[in-house]
């Protein structure tokens, strides 16, 4: 599998994870993804969960602020 194909698969997985979190948690999905990024056990997982949070933010219009991350 080429690097480009792998990135496409990863991106599809991120979109599917974002969809799943949104369907289960609704408005709280963004904060769930951010929390999972904070609790991740590897840099790769931090990156993936951060990408999921960004995908959710794009779909819902939610944006993180510095203060919101401090108070979680």
N, C-alpha and C positions, 0 to 999 in steps of 0.2 A: 504494500500500500504506500503510495507516495505521501509526502508531507502534506501536500494540498488536499488529498483525499482524507487524510487523518483529521485535518483541521475542519473539514466539512462535517465529518462524523461528530466531532466534538461540539461544533456549533449546533447541530441538530439535537444532540443530547441536552445542551444548555436550554434550548428552546422548549424541549419536552419537559424538562425539570421545572422551568418557569411556569409552564401551563399547569403542571400537576400542583405546584404550590398555590397558584392562584385559584384553582378549582377547590382545593381543600381549605386554604386559609383566607382566601379573599383578600381584603385590604391589608391584612397582616403578613402577607406572603413576602413582601420586601424585607420586613424586619426579621422574619424567620431565616431568609437567605443570608442576611448580614450576620446574624448570630452564628449560623453554621460556618460562615467564613472565619469568624473570630475563634471558633472552637476547633477548626480544622487541624489535622495532625501533620500536614505537609504543605509546603509552598504551592504545590500543584493543586491541591484541594482548595486552598485559600483563593487561588486564582479562579478556579472553576466556580466556586460559590459566589465570588465577587461578580463574575460574569453573569451568573443567574440573577443576582440582585439588580444588575444593570438592565438586563432584559425585562425584568418585572417593572422596573422604574419607567422604562420606555413605554411599556404597555399601559401602565396605570397613571402616568404623569407624576408619580411620587419621585421626589429627589431627596437625597440624603443631605443633611447639614452637619456641620461639625458638632453642634450642640446635641443633635439627636443621637449621634453615636456615643457621645459622652454619657448620656443619661440612660442608655440601654443596659 
